[in-house]
Amino acid sequence: MAPRRALVLLLLSVIGLMPMVDNERDEATREPMQQHVELLNSGEMTRQLQEVEQRNLEQRSLEQSDFAWGALLFAPLKQWQFWVVAGGLVLLVGLCLGLWKRIHPPDSSDEQERSSSITEEEDDKEEREEDFRDEERLVRENIRRSAQSVACRRREVETLVGDLLGVFQERLSNSFFPVPQPAIGVGSAFEGWSPCGHDAVYSLLVPLKPSRGHAFRLELGTAGDVPAKHRVRVELECTCAKDTRVKDMLCFVHQPQEALERNQDSSLLSNLCTGRYLDAQKTARWFQDLVSSAWQEMPHWRRYSLRVLPSRRSCKLELTDASGTPLLVEMLFGVQQGDSDVFLSSQAPEAIFTPGTMWAESYGVAEAKFFSHVARQALPDSVHLRCLQLCTSTLAGTVLSSYTFKTVVMHLLNMRAVSAIQLQDVLCYLRSCLEEKRLDHFIFGNECLPEAIVLPRAMQGAALLNLFQCLVQDPEAYAKALCEFEELQGRLTGLLLFGV
């Protein structure tokens, strides 16, 4: 009620002041005003004021309701306006940046850095590829030069050793010592794939024929025995001259062995044998002395300086020419098994002590004949020797030997056309052999050899000999062999890409 009273008092004060302001109004105007005052004094004025106040309250209530609904409707409107404003700001910023770039062109250093970075990466890749190609070309060129060098020096070694053995044959023809026969080149240098190049060792097998009045009898052990268990027994034979007196001859022939030894020179037995068996170590010392004493009779002695290297079971020579380049030659001694290409050889594993009377069965001559047979059939683009040389030149393992790769290549050559063999074929075949833990010896027990290779009757139809038998029995060696193979394959991966 206090607001209403204040409103009434305000109206009365206004009305009360009006006569003072309008003194000059006429009587007609004053009369309605008096009526109005009377109306205010009566209850009618109060009632009208209440009605006015009621209408004002209703109006305010309606306005408040309209305002609440408007707030609810205006809330999304404000969000929409926010996004419109935000979008406008983004557009404005974009326009400003575009205008700024047009006024201030971007610095090209960043673009150049990115471009140079990409270019450097591409250049590095090309450089690595080019380096690899250069390395691959270098490997090929080294192999080619190595093969040419080995071939040239091989011919010189054959001539030199041939002349040396000719001197020995003249000296020993009338003695009771063994007579060396023409040497046979064996091993990688004579097969055409030596991985050592200028440092190659030229190995030759020198067959020994028994001297007059002697005979060699071979006592063979089991194939594959390490150390070897083969021996060469030396027996004396009658050396009497032909005589018409058959009786005297028969009597002499039937003399016991002891009597024959007393009646003829037994230089072979006393100097080169241990008991009745030919001793490889004594034979090596005897042969080394022959070389030293006969060298000055050689036509080559002025061209080379000779040094006989220490060796227990062979004769190793170091020949140095005027330029200081050494030439290494090793002569092994062998006793032939009948008329075959298999010999008992003085060569034995260096890591294993082998008694002098024990000789190893060697298939080097048969293998050399096989490579000669292949060379006659090979096409000019054949790479089988290059593959073998690559595998053995990068070999750094102890389980997988060069003879392992040689055996793999010989099997492949015997199964397919020579020109079709690639480096990948060699590695795939070796991997399959490792997985099966089996690699058969190429000569022993092989019934598919060329006819040019002659084997003893005892070996014909023999059981196959597994060179990987040690991997079957030794899991640690097998794991090491697999590791060595993976390393080798990794080193040769690039050359595989170039189709070697």
C-alpha positions in Angstrom: 0.0 0.0 0.0 2.9 2.4 0.5 3.5 2.9 -3.3 -0.2 3.7 -3.8 -0.2 6.3 -1.0 2.9 7.9 -2.5 1.2 8.1 -5.8 -1.9 9.7 -4.4 0.2 12.3 -2.5 2.1 13.1 -5.6 -1.2 13.7 -7.5 -2.6 15.9 -4.8 0.5 18.0 -4.7 0.4 18.4 -8.5 -3.2 19.4 -8.4 -2.7 21.7 -5.5 0.0 23.6 -7.3 -1.9 24.0 -10.5 -4.1 27.0 -9.3 -1.0 28.8 -8.2 0.5 28.3 -11.7 -2.7 29.1 -13.6 -4.1 32.1 -11.8 -5.1 33.6 -15.1 -7.3 30.6 -16.2 -10.9 31.3 -16.4 -13.6 30.1 -14.1 -14.7 27.3 -16.5 -11.4 25.6 -16.2 -11.3 25.9 -12.4 -14.6 24.2 -12.0 -13.7 20.8 -13.5 -10.6 20.9 -11.4 -12.7 21.3 -8.3 -14.8 18.4 -9.3 -11.8 16.3 -9.7 -10.6 17.2 -6.3 -13.8 16.2 -4.9 -13.6 13.0 -6.7 -10.3 12.3 -5.2 -11.6 13.0 -1.8 -14.3 10.5 -2.3 -13.8 6.7 -2.4 -14.3 6.7 -6.2 -10.8 8.0 -6.7 -9.3 5.3 -4.5 -11.2 2.7 -6.5 -9.9 4.0 -9.8 -6.4 4.1 -8.5 -6.6 0.5 -7.4 -7.9 -0.5 -10.9 -5.0 1.3 -12.5 -2.5 -0.4 -10.1 -4.0 -3.8 -10.9 -3.7 -3.3 -14.6 -0.1 -2.2 -14.1 0.7 -5.4 -12.2 -0.9 -7.6 -15.0 1.0 -5.7 -17.6 4.4 -6.2 -15.7 3.6 -9.9 -15.3 2.9 -10.3 -19.0 6.1 -8.4 -19.9 8.1 -10.7 -17.6 6.6 -13.8 -19.2 7.4 -12.4 -22.7 11.0 -11.6 -21.6 11.5 -15.2 -20.3 10.4 -16.8 -23.6 12.5 -14.3 -25.4 15.6 -15.3 -23.4 14.9 -18.9 -24.2 14.6 -18.2 -27.9 17.5 -15.8 -27.9 20.0 -18.2 -26.4 20.5 -20.3 -29.6 20.4 -17.1 -31.5 23.4 -15.8 -29.5 25.3 -19.1 -30.2 24.5 -18.8 -33.9 25.7 -15.3 -33.8 28.9 -16.4 -32.1 29.7 -18.9 -34.9 28.9 -16.3 -37.5 31.2 -13.9 -35.8 33.9 -16.5 -35.4 33.6 -17.5 -39.1 33.8 -13.9 -40.0 36.9 -13.4 -38.0 38.5 -16.5 -39.6 37.7 -15.2 -43.0 39.0 -11.8 -42.1 42.3 -13.3 -40.8 42.6 -15.4 -44.0 42.1 -12.3 -46.1 44.6 -10.4 -44.1 47.2 -13.2 -44.5 46.6 -13.4 -48.2 47.0 -9.7 -48.5 50.1 -9.8 -46.4 51.6 -12.5 -48.6 50.8 -10.5 -51.7 52.4 -7.4 -50.2 55.3 -9.4 -48.7 56.3 -12.4 -50.8 57.3 -15.5 -48.8 60.9 -16.1 -48.1 62.1 -18.9 -50.5 64.7 -20.2 -48.0 62.3 -22.6 -46.4 61.2 -24.0 -49.7 64.8 -24.2 -50.7 65.7 -26.1 -47.5 62.9 -28.6 -48.0 63.8 -29.0 -51.6 67.5 -29.4 -50.8 66.6 -31.9 -48.1 64.7 -34.1 -50.6 67.4 -33.6 -53.1 70.1 -34.7 -50.6 68.1 -37.8 -49.7 67.7 -38.7 -53.4 71.4 -38.0 -54.0 72.4 -40.1 -51.0 70.3 -43.0 -52.3 71.7 -42.6 -55.8 75.2 -42.4 -54.3 74.7 -45.6 -52.3 73.4 -47.4 -55.4 76.3 -46.1 -57.4 78.8 -47.2 -54.7 77.2 -50.6 -54.7 77.4 -50.8 -58.5 81.0 -49.7 -58.3 81.7 -52.4 -55.7 80.0 -55.0 -57.8 82.0 -53.9 -60.9 85.1 -54.0 -58.8 84.4 -57.5 -57.6 83.7 -58.7 -61.2 86.9 -57.0 -62.4 89.0 -58.5 -59.6 87.6 -61.9 -60.4 88.4 -61.5 -64.1 91.9 -60.3 -63.4 92.5 -63.0 -60.8 91.4 -65.7 -63.2 93.8 -64.3 -65.9 96.7 -64.1 -63.5 96.1 -67.5 -62.1 95.9 -69.0 -65.6 99.1 -67.4 -66.6 101.0 -68.4 -63.5 99.5 -71.9 -63.6 101.1 -72.6 -67.0 104.5 -71.4 -65.6 104.2 -73.6 -62.6 103.4 -76.6 -64.8 106.5 -75.9 -66.9 108.8 -75.4 -63.9 107.6 -78.5 -62.0 107.8 -80.6 -65.2 111.4 -79.6 -65.7 112.2 -80.3 -62.0 110.7 -83.8 -62.1 112.6 -84.5 -65.4 115.9 -83.9 -63.5 114.7 -86.3 -60.7 113.8 -89.0 -63.2 117.3 -89.0 -64.7 118.9 -89.2 -61.3 116.6 -91.9 -59.9 116.1 -94.1 -62.9 118.8 -96.6 -61.9 118.3 -96.3 -58.1 116.1 -98.2 -55.6 114.2 -95.1 -54.7 110.7 -94.3 -55.9 110.5 -92.5 -59.3 108.3 -89.4 -59.4 105.9 -89.4 -62.4 104.5 -86.3 -64.2 102.7 -84.0 -61.8 98.9 -83.6 -62.0 97.5 -80.1 -61.1 94.8 -80.3 -58.4 92.9 -77.8 -56.3 91.3 -74.5 -57.0 94.1 -72.9 -58.9 94.1 -75.7 -61.5 90.4 -76.0 -61.5 90.0 -72.3 -62.4 88.2 -70.8 -59.4 90.9 -69.9 -56.9 89.6 -67.2 -54.5 93.1 -66.1 -53.6 94.3 -64.6 -56.9 98.0 -63.7 -56.7 98.2 -65.4 -53.3 97.0 -68.8 -54.7 98.9 -71.9 -53.8 99.5 -74.1 -56.8 99.1 -77.7 -55.6 100.2 -80.6 -57.7 100.0 -84.3 -57.0 103.2 -86.2 -57.8 102.5 -89.9 -58.3 105.3 -92.3 -57.1 106.1 -95.5 -58.9 108.0 -98.2 -56.9 111.6 -98.5 -57.8 113.1 -101.5 -59.5 112.7 -104.6 -57.3 109.8 -103.1 -55.2 106.0 -103.1 -55.2 103.4 -101.1 -53.5 100.5 -103.0 -51.8 97.6 -100.8 -50.6 95.9 -101.6 -47.3 92.7 -99.6 -47.3 90.7 -98.7 -44.3 87.1 -97.4 -44.1 86.2 -94.5 -46.3 85.7 -91.2 -44.4 87.9 -92.2 -41.5 89.6 -89.2 -39.8 92.5 -89.5 -39.4 93.0 -91.7 -42.4 93.7 -95.4 -41.9 95.1 -96.3 -45.3 98.6 -97.6 -45.6 101.1 -98.4 -48.4 103.0 -101.6 -47.8 106.4 -101.9 -49.6 107.3 -105.3 -50.8 110.5 -106.6 -52.5 110.4 -108.4 -55.8 113.0 -110.5 -57.6 115.4 -108.5 -59.7 117.4 -111.3 -61.1 118.3 -111.2 -64.8 116.7 -113.6 -67.3 118.6 -116.8 -67.5 118.1 -120.0 -69.5 118.7 -121.9 -66.3 115.1 -122.0 -65.1 116.1 -124.0 -62.1 118.3 -121.3 -60.8 115.7 -118.6 -61.4 113.0 -120.6 -59.6 115.3 -121.1 -56.7 116.0 -117.4 -56.5 112.3 -116.4 -56.8 111.3 -118.6 -54.0 113.8 -117.2 -51.6 112.1 -115.7 -48.5 111.6 -112.0 -48.2 114.5 -111.7 -45.8 116.9 -113.2 -48.3 115.8 -110.8 -51.0 116.5 -107.9 -48.7 120.0 -109.2 -48.0 120.7 -109.8 -51.7 119.6 -106.4 -53.1 119.8 -102.7 -52.2 116.9 -101.8 -49.9 117.4 -98.1 -49.9 113.6 -97.5 -50.2 112.9 -99.6 -47.1 115.7 -98.2 -45.0 115.2 -94.6 -45.9 111.6 -94.0 -46.7 109.7 -96.6 -44.7 108.8 -97.2 -41.1 108.7 -100.9 -40.8 107.4 -102.1 -44.1 105.1 -99.2 -44.7 105.9 -96.1 -46.8 106.2 -93.1 -44.5 104.8 -89.8 -45.9 107.0 -87.6 -43.6 110.2 -89.4 -44.5 109.2 -89.2 -48.2 108.6 -85.4 -47.8 112.1 -84.8 -46.3 113.7 -86.9 -49.0 112.0 -85.0 -51.8 112.8 -81.6 -50.2 116.5 -82.5 -50.2 116.2 -83.5 -53.9 114.8 -80.1 -54.8 117.5 -78.2 -53.0 120.3 -80.2 -54.6 118.8 -80.2 -58.1 117.7 -76.6 -58.3 120.9 -75.3 -59.9 120.5 -77.8 -62.7 117.2 -76.1 -63.6 117.0 -73.6 -66.4 114.8 -71.4 -64.2 117.2 -71.1 -61.3 118.5 -67.7 -62.4 114.9 -66.3 -62.8 113.7 -67.3 -59.4 115.2 -67.4 -55.9 114.2 -70.7 -54.2 113.2 -71.2 -50.6 112.0 -74.6 -49.4 109.3 -74.0 -46.7 108.8 -76.2 -43.7 106.3 -79.0 -44.3 105.8 -82.3 -42.6 104.0 -84.2 -45.4 104.6 -82.3 -48.6 107.2 -80.2 -50.4 106.4 -76.4 -50.3 108.4 -74.0 -52.4 108.4 -70.2 -52.5 109.8 -68.9 -55.8 110.5 -65.2 -56.0 111.1 -63.4 -59.3 113.1 -60.2 -59.9 110.1 -58.0 -59.1 109.7 -59.6 -55.7 106.4 -61.4 -56.5 106.3 -64.8 -54.7 105.0 -67.9 -56.3 103.8 -70.6 -53.9 104.0 -74.2 -55.1 103.1 -77.3 -53.1 103.9 -80.8 -54.3 102.0 -83.7 -52.7 102.9 -87.4 -53.1 100.4 -90.0 -54.1 100.2 -93.7 -54.8 97.6 -94.6 -57.5 94.9 -97.2 -56.8 95.2 -99.4 -59.8 94.5 -97.5 -63.0 91.9 -95.3 -61.4 91.8 -91.5 -60.7 91.8 -92.1 -57.0 95.1 -91.9 -55.0 96.4 -92.4 -51.6 97.9 -88.9 -50.8 100.4 -87.7 -48.3 98.1 -84.7 -47.6 96.5 -84.8 -44.2 94.5 -82.3 -42.0 97.0 -79.9 -40.4 95.0 -79.8 -37.2 95.1 -83.5 -36.7 98.3 -85.4 -36.0 98.5 -88.3 -38.5 101.2 -90.9 -38.3 103.6 -90.9 -41.2 102.5 -94.4 -42.3 98.9 -93.3 -42.7 97.8 -91.9 -46.1 94.6 -90.1 -47.0 92.3 -91.2 -49.9 92.4 -88.3 -52.4 89.8 -87.6 -55.1 91.6 -84.4 -56.2 92.7 -85.8 -59.6 89.1 -87.1 -60.3 87.7 -83.7 -59.4 90.2 -81.8 -61.6 89.2 -84.1 -64.5 85.6 -83.3 -63.9 86.2 -79.5 -64.1 88.2 -80.1 -67.3 85.3 -82.1 -68.7 82.9 -79.3 -67.8 85.2 -76.6 -69.3 85.1 -78.4 -72.7 81.3 -78.2 -72.6 80.8 -74.8 -71.0 79.5 -71.9 -73.1 81.5 -68.6 -73.1 78.9 -67.0 -70.8 79.1 -69.7 -68.1 79.5 -68.2 -64.6 79.9 -71.4 -62.6 83.5 -70.7 -61.8 82.7 -67.1 -60.9 80.0 -68.3 -58.5 82.3 -70.7 -56.8 85.0 -68.0 -56.5 82.6 -65.5 -55.0 81.3 -68.0 -52.4 84.7 -69.0 -51.3 86.3 -65.6 -51.4 83.7 -64.1 -49.0 83.7 -67.2 -46.8 84.7 -66.4 -43.2 83.1 -69.4 -41.4 84.7 -72.4 -39.9 82.0 -75.0 -40.5 81.2 -74.3 -44.1 84.4 -74.9 -46.0 85.5 -74.1 -49.5 85.2 -77.8 -50.2 81.5 -77.7 -49.2 80.8 -75.1 -51.9 83.0 -76.9 -54.4 80.9 -80.1 -53.8 77.6 -78.1 -54.2 78.7 -76.6 -57.5 79.9 -80.0 -58.8 76.5 -81.5 -58.0 74.7 -78.7 -59.8 77.1 -79.0 -62.8 76.4 -82.7 -63.0 72.6 -82.2 -62.9 72.0 -79.3 -65.3 73.4 -77.3 -68.2 76.5 -75.4 -67.3 75.3 -72.0 -68.5 72.2 -72.2 -66.4 73.9 -72.1 -63.0 73.7 -68.8 -61.1 74.9 -67.7 -57.7 71.3 -68.0 -56.3 71.2 -71.7 -57.4 74.3 -72.4 -55.4 72.9 -70.8 -52.3 69.5 -72.4 -52.7 71.0 -75.9 -53.1 73.2 -75.4 -50.1 70.3 -74.2 -48.0 68.3 -77.3 -48.8 71.3 -79.5 -47.9 71.6 -77.7 -44.6 67.9 -78.2 -43.8 68.3 -81.9 -44.6 71.7 -82.1 -42.9 73.0 -84.0 -45.9 75.5 -83.2 -48.6 76.7 -86.3 -50.5 80.3 -86.7 -51.5 80.6 -86.0 -55.2 83.0 -88.8 -56.1 82.5 -91.5 -53.5 79.4 -93.6 -54.3 78.3 -91.4 -57.2 77.0 -93.5 -60.1 76.4 -90.6 -62.4 79.9 -89.4 -63.1 81.2 -88.7 -66.6 82.9 -91.7 -68.3 86.2 -90.0 -68.3 86.5 -90.4 -64.5 87.7 -93.8 -63.6 87.0 -95.2 -60.1 88.4 -98.3 -58.4 86.2 -101.3 -58.5 85.8 -101.2 -54.7 84.1 -97.8 -55.0 81.7 -98.7 -57.8 78.3 -99.0 -56.2 79.6 -98.0 -52.7 77.2 -96.4 -50.3 77.0 -92.6 -50.4 79.1 -90.6 -48.0 77.4 -87.7 -46.1 79.7 -84.8 -45.7 77.2 -83.2 -43.2 77.2 -86.2 -40.9 79.0 -84.0 -38.3 76.0 -81.6 -38.3 73.7 -84.5 -37.5 75.8 -85.5 -34.5 76.6 -81.9 -33.3 73.6 -79.5 -32.8 76.0 -76.7 -31.9 77.9 -77.1 -35.2 74.6 -77.2 -37.1 73.5 -73.9 -35.5 76.8 -72.3 -36.4 76.6 -73.6 -39.9 73.2 -71.9 -40.3 74.5 -68.7 -38.9 77.5 -68.7 -41.3 75.2 -69.4 -44.2 72.9 -66.4 -43.3 76.0 -64.1 -43.0 77.3 -65.3 -46.4 73.9 -64.9 -48.1 73.7 -61.3 -46.6 77.1 -60.4 -48.1 76.1 -61.9 -51.5 72.6 -60.4 -51.6 73.6 -57.4 -53.7 75.4 -59.6 -56.3 72.2 -61.7 -56.5 70.3 -58.6 -57.7 72.7 -58.3 -60.6 72.1 -61.9 -61.7 75.6 -63.3 -61.0 
